[in-house]
């Protein structure tokens, strides 16, 4: 097993970090640059910034946020939200992002994944999948911040994304998002076991044992969380210490 990464997620809306439940009821969680700098010094392995409004004005704000953050932190930064073309991706990479996350635009135009991988490299391309349990599909993919049902099976979309050139999957359980009930282990494990690329588990962390479950039972390579970090319920150090006690390899704290 490779080192499991601990990844705070910053959902940015009009220049502020917000967090909700099941993608709704958002509340303010702080300044993104200040939070990013705090997580960098706290031992986080990576950061994810998602522009959840994805309007043109918000995207301009996001570029400024990325630029300011890149001057302060030294861990990899993934940026997503409103990226619909190679030009959008290039703007974020020039601002300081290390990876680009695509979701709705990739669903609308799957070849965007290949275009991004061809120009910037597979290692730069993250495909984010927002999935909800479905009687017909097992798990259905949703787009536009979880507002639009696509009729696409999450498992099949993850496999297609890998074939098209994704270097990583950011997999969010919409059913678990913000509930603090733990990762959807069945969803995470089924997709992680079907791919050869890394899968980041997202949605549902409420206690420290959920990180252990995500790694050992969910087979995730990355463990993403938001509110438990933003509101100081857990620290990156405490999570890494618990993972080590459970036999999960992590990048040493402070390195």
Residue frames as qw, qx, qy, qz and C-alpha x, y, z in Angstrom:
[[0.000, 0.888, 0.461, 0.000, 0.00, 0.00, 0.00],
 [0.389, 0.437, -0.028, 0.811, 1.31, 3.43, -0.95],
 [0.118, -0.180, -0.452, 0.866, 1.20, 6.37, 1.44],
 [0.006, -0.723, -0.678, -0.133, -2.39, 7.47, 1.97],
 [0.191, 0.269, 0.002, 0.944, -2.83, 11.22, 1.53],
 [0.099, -0.656, -0.611, 0.432, -4.81, 13.48, 3.86],
 [0.197, 0.281, 0.394, 0.853, -6.48, 16.21, 1.84],
 [0.103, 0.547, 0.469, -0.686, -8.48, 19.14, 3.25],
 [0.245, 0.495, 0.633, 0.543, -11.06, 20.43, 0.77],
 [0.008, -0.422, -0.220, 0.880, -11.95, 24.09, 0.45],
 [0.242, 0.638, 0.673, 0.286, -15.25, 24.77, -1.30],
 [0.193, -0.267, -0.034, 0.944, -14.99, 28.40, -2.37],
 [0.142, 0.742, 0.623, 0.205, -17.99, 30.63, -3.06],
 [0.077, 0.932, 0.101, 0.340, -17.32, 34.28, -3.92],
 [0.287, 0.657, -0.464, 0.521, -13.91, 34.19, -2.30],
 [0.470, -0.471, 0.535, -0.520, -14.92, 32.48, 0.96],
 [0.231, 0.079, -0.970, -0.004, -14.74, 28.86, 2.08],
 [0.658, -0.164, 0.111, -0.727, -18.17, 27.36, 2.76],
 [0.102, 0.073, -0.992, 0.028, -19.48, 24.00, 3.90],
 [0.644, -0.100, -0.024, -0.758, -22.93, 22.43, 3.82],
 [0.502, -0.044, 0.838, -0.207, -24.82, 19.14, 4.13],
 [0.571, 0.411, 0.700, 0.122, -25.72, 17.09, 1.04],
 [0.361, 0.256, 0.373, 0.815, -24.45, 20.05, -1.05],
 [0.175, -0.760, -0.391, -0.488, -27.00, 22.41, 0.61],
 [0.531, -0.830, -0.169, -0.009, -27.29, 24.78, 3.63],
 [0.661, 0.364, -0.224, 0.617, -23.89, 26.39, 3.19],
 [0.427, -0.894, -0.083, 0.106, -22.17, 28.20, 6.04],
 [0.298, 0.860, -0.355, 0.213, -19.02, 30.29, 6.09],
 [0.928, -0.277, -0.078, 0.236, -15.83, 28.51, 7.12],
 [0.498, -0.674, 0.168, 0.519, -13.19, 31.20, 6.62],
 [0.275, 0.832, -0.328, -0.353, -10.68, 32.78, 4.28],
 [0.968, 0.251, -0.022, 0.024, -9.29, 30.28, 1.74],
 [0.499, 0.647, -0.432, 0.382, -5.73, 31.59, 1.71],
 [0.318, -0.592, 0.547, -0.500, -5.49, 31.63, 5.51],
 [0.908, -0.130, 0.294, -0.268, -6.95, 28.13, 5.75],
 [0.868, 0.441, -0.193, 0.124, -4.62, 26.82, 3.05],
 [0.228, 0.676, -0.538, 0.449, -1.59, 28.26, 4.83],
 [0.596, -0.445, 0.490, -0.454, -2.76, 26.68, 8.09],
 [0.975, 0.069, 0.154, -0.144, -3.18, 23.25, 6.50],
 [0.664, 0.604, -0.367, 0.244, 0.20, 23.47, 4.81],
 [0.010, 0.600, -0.616, 0.511, 1.86, 24.08, 8.17],
 [0.716, -0.279, 0.412, -0.489, -0.31, 21.40, 9.82],
 [0.348, -0.279, 0.887, 0.121, 0.99, 18.52, 7.72],
 [0.750, 0.476, 0.299, -0.349, -1.70, 18.14, 5.04],
 [0.619, -0.075, 0.621, 0.475, -0.43, 16.29, 1.98],
 [0.157, 0.293, 0.546, 0.769, -2.48, 18.17, -0.61],
 [0.230, 0.411, 0.388, -0.792, -5.28, 20.72, -0.87],
 [0.193, 0.439, 0.751, 0.453, -8.35, 20.80, -3.08],
 [0.152, 0.352, 0.154, -0.911, -10.02, 24.10, -4.02],
 [0.180, 0.435, 0.819, 0.329, -13.45, 23.85, -5.65],
 [0.174, 0.078, -0.030, -0.981, -15.25, 26.91, -7.01],
 [0.206, 0.334, 0.907, -0.154, -18.80, 25.77, -6.29],
 [0.366, 0.689, 0.260, -0.569, -20.50, 28.65, -8.11],
 [0.571, 0.056, 0.638, 0.514, -18.38, 28.32, -11.28],
 [0.342, 0.898, 0.271, -0.062, -19.67, 31.56, -12.80],
 [0.616, 0.560, -0.057, 0.551, -17.25, 33.67, -14.80],
 [0.156, -0.835, 0.218, -0.481, -16.98, 36.25, -12.03],
 [0.807, -0.527, 0.247, -0.097, -16.36, 33.57, -9.40],
 [0.921, 0.174, 0.056, 0.344, -13.75, 31.97, -11.62],
 [0.331, 0.740, -0.188, 0.555, -11.84, 35.26, -11.79],
 [0.501, -0.726, 0.297, -0.367, -11.95, 35.43, -8.00],
 [0.968, -0.191, 0.153, 0.055, -10.76, 31.81, -7.86],
 [0.737, 0.481, -0.119, 0.460, -7.73, 32.58, -10.03],
 [0.021, -0.771, 0.306, -0.558, -6.79, 35.35, -7.64],
 [0.776, -0.516, 0.255, -0.258, -7.27, 32.99, -4.69],
 [0.969, 0.101, 0.031, 0.222, -5.10, 30.34, -6.33],
 [0.488, 0.652, -0.214, 0.539, -2.37, 32.87, -7.08],
 [0.303, -0.735, 0.332, -0.508, -2.38, 34.16, -3.50],
 [0.910, -0.334, 0.200, -0.145, -2.40, 30.63, -2.10],
 [0.899, 0.314, -0.096, 0.292, 0.44, 29.39, -4.30],
 [0.236, 0.723, -0.351, 0.546, 2.65, 32.09, -2.79],
 [0.479, -0.589, 0.401, -0.513, 1.95, 30.78, 0.70],
 [0.876, -0.190, 0.399, -0.195, 1.85, 26.97, 0.47],
 [0.105, 0.592, -0.759, -0.251, 4.20, 24.30, -0.78],
 [0.465, 0.068, 0.879, -0.083, 1.97, 21.24, -1.04],
 [0.072, 0.181, 0.751, 0.631, 0.15, 20.18, -4.24],
 [0.316, 0.369, 0.338, -0.806, -2.98, 22.15, -5.01],
 [0.164, 0.325, 0.844, 0.394, -5.89, 20.83, -7.06],
 [0.220, 0.319, 0.139, -0.911, -8.35, 23.38, -8.44],
 [0.090, 0.326, 0.872, 0.354, -11.78, 22.69, -9.93],
 [0.143, 0.703, 0.541, -0.439, -15.07, 24.36, -10.77],
 [0.347, 0.861, 0.079, -0.363, -15.96, 26.06, -14.04],
 [0.194, -0.516, 0.679, 0.485, -13.05, 24.57, -15.99],
 [0.757, 0.472, 0.344, -0.293, -14.46, 23.87, -19.45],
 [0.709, 0.690, -0.115, 0.094, -11.42, 24.07, -21.73],
 [0.800, 0.035, -0.142, 0.582, -7.66, 23.81, -21.95],
 [0.173, 0.600, -0.068, 0.778, -7.52, 27.58, -21.73],
 [0.596, -0.692, -0.019, -0.406, -9.39, 27.56, -18.41],
 [0.928, -0.287, -0.080, 0.225, -7.02, 24.89, -17.14],
 [0.624, 0.349, -0.102, 0.691, -3.97, 26.79, -18.35],
 [0.138, -0.746, 0.057, -0.649, -5.10, 29.89, -16.46],
 [0.767, -0.608, 0.046, -0.200, -5.34, 27.96, -13.19],
 [0.912, -0.042, -0.039, 0.405, -2.04, 26.15, -13.72],
 [0.412, 0.537, -0.086, 0.731, -0.31, 29.45, -14.44],
 [0.383, -0.752, 0.055, -0.534, -1.86, 30.86, -11.27],
 [0.123, -0.542, 0.741, -0.376, -0.20, 28.09, -9.28],
 [0.899, -0.077, 0.219, -0.371, -2.42, 25.01, -9.36],
 [0.214, -0.423, 0.862, 0.177, -0.67, 21.65, -9.67],
 [0.146, 0.228, 0.943, 0.195, -3.72, 19.69, -10.84],
 [0.385, 0.007, -0.180, -0.905, -7.02, 20.49, -12.52],
 [0.267, 0.229, 0.899, -0.260, -10.31, 18.91, -11.51],
 [0.356, 0.026, -0.416, -0.836, -13.15, 18.63, -14.02],
 [0.318, 0.215, 0.839, -0.386, -16.67, 17.40, -13.45],
 [0.519, 0.616, 0.424, -0.414, -19.70, 18.80, -15.30],
 [0.346, 0.732, -0.366, -0.458, -17.71, 19.89, -18.36],
 [0.046, -0.337, 0.923, 0.178, -16.18, 16.42, -18.69],
 [0.445, 0.319, 0.801, -0.242, -19.63, 14.81, -18.51],
 [0.486, 0.744, 0.150, -0.434, -20.85, 17.12, -21.28],
 [0.601, 0.714, -0.356, -0.058, -17.69, 16.56, -23.35],
 [0.912, -0.351, 0.172, 0.128, -15.71, 13.46, -22.27],
 [0.767, 0.419, 0.000, 0.485, -12.97, 14.25, -24.79],
 [0.109, -0.916, 0.195, -0.332, -12.06, 17.23, -22.60],
 [0.796, -0.524, 0.297, 0.062, -10.32, 14.71, -20.34],
 [0.849, 0.183, 0.257, 0.425, -8.16, 13.52, -23.23],
 [0.335, 0.826, 0.024, 0.452, -7.44, 17.07, -24.36],
 [0.384, -0.866, 0.247, -0.204, -6.27, 18.06, -20.89],
 [0.864, -0.329, 0.335, 0.180, -4.17, 14.92, -20.45],
 [0.762, 0.446, 0.187, 0.430, -2.55, 15.40, -23.85],
 [0.222, 0.840, -0.073, 0.490, -1.56, 19.02, -23.21],
 [0.293, -0.771, 0.359, -0.438, -0.78, 19.02, -19.49],
 [0.251, 0.292, -0.899, 0.211, -0.08, 15.37, -18.66],
 [0.616, -0.372, -0.666, -0.194, -2.16, 12.66, -17.01],
 [0.467, -0.220, -0.592, 0.619, -0.75, 13.60, -13.61],
 [0.039, -0.002, 0.117, -0.992, -2.51, 16.99, -13.84],
 [0.480, -0.182, -0.439, -0.737, -5.99, 15.67, -14.60],
 [0.127, 0.107, 0.853, -0.494, -8.45, 14.84, -11.82],
 [0.371, -0.316, -0.583, -0.650, -11.99, 13.81, -12.69],
 [0.241, -0.047, 0.621, -0.744, -14.42, 14.60, -9.90],
 [0.383, -0.270, -0.788, -0.401, -17.47, 12.35, -9.62],
 [0.371, -0.115, 0.452, -0.803, -20.47, 13.31, -7.47],
 [0.401, -0.078, -0.863, -0.297, -22.52, 10.14, -6.99],
 [0.535, -0.170, 0.385, -0.733, -25.79, 9.28, -5.30],
 [0.300, 0.026, 0.951, -0.078, -27.26, 5.83, -4.59],
 [0.539, 0.237, -0.270, -0.762, -29.71, 4.72, -7.26],
 [0.782, 0.044, 0.557, -0.277, -32.01, 1.70, -7.52],
 [0.812, 0.569, 0.080, -0.104, -31.43, 1.46, -11.27],
 [0.546, 0.735, -0.340, 0.217, -27.75, 2.36, -11.63],
 [0.765, -0.183, -0.386, 0.483, -26.22, 1.40, -8.30],
 [0.274, -0.634, -0.128, 0.712, -24.82, 4.90, -8.06],
 [0.437, 0.773, 0.375, 0.267, -25.81, 7.72, -10.40],
 [0.449, -0.027, 0.022, 0.893, -23.53, 10.58, -11.43],
 [0.037, 0.907, 0.394, -0.142, -24.80, 14.12, -10.83],
 [0.496, 0.303, 0.108, 0.807, -23.46, 17.30, -12.45],
 [0.052, -0.662, -0.114, -0.739, -23.64, 21.04, -11.81],
 [0.102, -0.381, 0.566, -0.724, -22.79, 20.87, -8.12],
 [0.064, 0.133, 0.946, -0.288, -25.08, 17.92, -7.51],
 [0.411, 0.343, 0.264, -0.802, -28.16, 19.60, -8.99],
 [0.664, 0.407, -0.303, -0.549, -28.55, 17.67, -12.26],
 [0.782, -0.097, 0.615, -0.045, -29.07, 13.92, -12.53],
 [0.172, 0.561, -0.607, -0.536, -27.25, 12.52, -15.57],
 [0.933, 0.172, 0.047, -0.314, -28.53, 8.96, -15.82],
 [0.556, 0.562, -0.598, 0.130, -24.89, 7.81, -15.92],
 [0.910, -0.355, -0.196, 0.091, -23.63, 4.91, -13.80],
 [0.258, -0.902, 0.347, 0.010, -20.79, 6.10, -11.54],
 [0.756, -0.279, 0.542, 0.239, -18.80, 2.89, -11.99],
 [0.699, 0.483, 0.402, 0.341, -18.95, 3.06, -15.78],
 [0.177, 0.969, -0.017, 0.173, -18.10, 6.76, -15.80],
 [0.484, -0.754, 0.425, 0.127, -15.06, 6.21, -13.58],
 [0.767, -0.012, 0.546, 0.335, -13.78, 3.49, -15.92],
 [0.524, 0.742, 0.291, 0.300, -14.35, 5.71, -18.94],
 [0.104, -0.983, 0.152, -0.022, -12.56, 8.62, -17.28],
 [0.631, -0.512, 0.512, 0.279, -9.51, 6.46, -16.68],
 [0.708, 0.291, 0.526, 0.369, -9.46, 5.28, -20.29],
 [0.317, 0.896, 0.210, 0.230, -9.78, 8.85, -21.52],
 [0.519, 0.486, -0.273, 0.649, -6.73, 9.99, -19.55],
 [0.484, -0.801, 0.053, -0.349, -7.71, 10.86, -15.99],
 [0.412, 0.415, -0.693, 0.423, -4.83, 10.50, -13.57],
 [0.038, -0.060, -0.763, 0.642, -7.03, 10.47, -10.50],
 [0.334, -0.554, -0.616, -0.450, -10.68, 10.22, -9.43],
 [0.087, -0.105, 0.503, -0.853, -12.13, 12.48, -6.73],
 [0.376, -0.337, -0.808, -0.305, -15.17, 10.48, -5.63],
 [0.202, -0.127, 0.421, -0.875, -17.81, 12.22, -3.51],
 [0.138, -0.423, -0.895, -0.006, -20.80, 10.46, -2.00],
 [0.203, -0.412, -0.140, -0.877, -23.62, 12.99, -2.15],
 [0.687, -0.502, -0.471, -0.234, -25.61, 10.89, 0.31],
 [0.730, -0.382, -0.340, 0.454, -22.85, 11.21, 2.91],
 [0.344, 0.458, -0.043, 0.819, -21.65, 14.75, 2.20],
 [0.142, -0.473, 0.229, -0.839, -21.64, 16.76, 5.44],
 [0.769, -0.415, -0.312, -0.373, -23.55, 14.09, 7.39],
 [0.148, -0.614, 0.691, -0.352, -20.54, 12.91, 9.44],
 [0.925, -0.084, 0.216, -0.302, -21.75, 9.32, 9.02],
 [0.594, -0.348, 0.651, 0.319, -18.49, 8.21, 7.40],
 [0.180, 0.385, -0.640, -0.640, -17.39, 7.55, 3.83],
 [0.889, 0.207, 0.066, -0.403, -19.62, 5.39, 1.64],
 [0.422, -0.477, 0.752, 0.169, -17.30, 2.41, 1.86],
 [0.707, 0.304, 0.637, 0.048, -19.18, 0.28, -0.66],
 [0.479, 0.873, 0.087, -0.040, -19.07, 3.00, -3.32],
 [0.057, -0.869, 0.479, 0.112, -15.45, 3.86, -2.66],
 [0.548, -0.324, 0.761, 0.124, -14.15, 0.30, -2.58],
 [0.732, 0.440, 0.521, 0.022, -16.04, -0.81, -5.70],
 [0.457, 0.888, -0.042, 0.024, -14.62, 2.02, -7.78],
 [0.210, -0.793, 0.568, 0.061, -11.12, 1.93, -6.26],
 [0.651, -0.182, 0.732, 0.083, -10.87, -1.80, -6.92],
 [0.709, 0.558, 0.429, 0.044, -12.00, -1.41, -10.54],
 [0.352, 0.924, -0.122, 0.082, -9.36, 1.18, -11.49],
 [0.823, 0.030, -0.149, 0.547, -5.59, 1.32, -11.70],
 [0.183, 0.552, -0.114, 0.806, -5.46, 5.07, -10.95],
 [0.147, -0.075, -0.651, 0.741, -5.77, 6.68, -7.53],
 [0.309, -0.651, -0.564, -0.403, -9.17, 7.27, -5.94],
 [0.041, 0.164, -0.449, 0.877, -9.73, 10.03, -3.37],
 [0.255, -0.544, -0.799, 0.008, -12.66, 9.33, -1.04],
 [0.036, -0.144, 0.130, -0.980, -14.87, 12.29, -0.16],
 [0.531, -0.349, -0.289, -0.716, -18.09, 12.87, 1.73],
 [0.783, -0.416, -0.386, -0.253, -19.11, 11.97, 5.26],
 [0.546, 0.124, -0.595, 0.576, -16.15, 12.21, 7.62],
 [0.457, -0.757, -0.130, -0.448, -17.30, 12.84, 11.18],
 [0.689, -0.662, 0.293, -0.029, -14.77, 11.09, 13.38],
 [0.061, -0.707, 0.674, 0.206, -11.21, 9.89, 13.22],
 [0.592, -0.044, 0.804, 0.019, -12.10, 6.23, 12.68],
 [0.669, 0.660, 0.259, -0.222, -13.73, 7.14, 9.37],
 [0.244, 0.801, -0.508, -0.203, -10.31, 7.93, 7.92],
 [0.320, -0.337, 0.885, 0.007, -9.06, 4.48, 8.90],
 [0.654, 0.354, 0.638, -0.198, -12.15, 2.89, 7.37],
 [0.525, 0.794, -0.055, -0.301, -11.67, 4.82, 4.14],
 [0.132, 0.685, -0.702, -0.142, -8.13, 3.54, 3.76],
 [0.251, -0.230, 0.936, -0.085, -8.44, -0.03, 4.99],
 [0.481, 0.370, 0.769, -0.200, -11.99, -0.87, 3.92],
 [0.470, 0.795, 0.172, -0.343, -12.57, 1.64, 1.14],
 [0.775, 0.075, 0.354, 0.518, -9.14, 1.09, -0.44],
 [0.243, 0.960, 0.104, 0.088, -8.82, 4.82, -1.11],
 [0.701, 0.189, -0.113, 0.679, -5.42, 6.37, -1.85],
 [0.082, 0.267, -0.159, 0.947, -6.52, 9.80, -0.65],
 [0.242, -0.598, -0.735, 0.212, -8.90, 10.81, 2.15],
 [0.067, 0.384, 0.123, 0.913, -10.61, 14.16, 1.75],
 [0.273, -0.647, -0.660, 0.267, -12.47, 16.07, 4.44],
 [0.095, 0.611, 0.141, 0.773, -13.74, 19.58, 5.03],
 [0.432, -0.747, -0.093, -0.497, -15.83, 20.55, 8.05],
 [0.852, -0.465, -0.160, 0.178, -14.01, 18.39, 10.61],
 [0.635, 0.037, -0.033, 0.771, -10.83, 20.26, 9.71],
 [0.080, 0.590, 0.169, 0.786, -12.31, 23.71, 9.08],
 [0.504, -0.698, -0.066, -0.505, -14.10, 23.82, 12.43],
 [0.055, 0.569, -0.709, 0.413, -11.16, 22.26, 14.37],
 [0.892, -0.246, 0.101, -0.365, -12.97, 19.05, 15.29],
 [0.937, -0.084, 0.183, 0.286, -9.95, 17.04, 14.13],
 [0.047, -0.837, 0.413, 0.357, -6.38, 17.93, 13.20],
 [0.731, 0.526, -0.421, -0.111, -4.32, 16.54, 10.34],
 [0.099, 0.510, -0.798, 0.304, -1.74, 15.35, 12.88],
 [0.574, -0.122, 0.650, -0.483, -4.29, 13.42, 14.94],
 [0.866, 0.366, 0.023, -0.341, -5.62, 11.75, 11.79],
 [0.572, 0.575, -0.582, 0.049, -2.16, 10.73, 10.62],
 [0.171, -0.419, 0.793, -0.408, -1.28, 9.42, 14.09],
 [0.746, 0.051, 0.476, -0.462, -4.42, 7.27, 14.11],
 [0.815, 0.495, -0.214, -0.214, -3.73, 5.95, 10.63],
 [0.296, 0.569, -0.742, 0.198, -0.22, 4.94, 11.65],
 [0.432, -0.245, 0.732, -0.466, -1.60, 3.13, 14.71],
 [0.832, 0.258, 0.306, -0.385, -3.94, 1.23, 12.38],
 [0.672, -0.118, 0.623, 0.383, -1.05, 0.21, 10.12],
 [0.526, 0.786, 0.307, 0.106, -1.85, 2.61, 7.29],
 [0.595, -0.080, 0.113, 0.791, 1.26, 4.19, 5.71],
 [0.114, 0.961, 0.252, -0.005, 1.21, 7.98, 5.57],
 [0.462, 0.593, -0.185, 0.634, 3.68, 10.72, 4.78],
 [0.509, -0.323, -0.527, 0.599, 5.29, 11.59, 8.11],
 [0.120, -0.942, -0.315, 0.000, 3.85, 14.62, 9.83],
 [0.296, -0.872, 0.170, 0.351, 6.06, 17.66, 9.44],
 [0.578, -0.158, 0.565, 0.567, 7.94, 16.39, 6.36]]
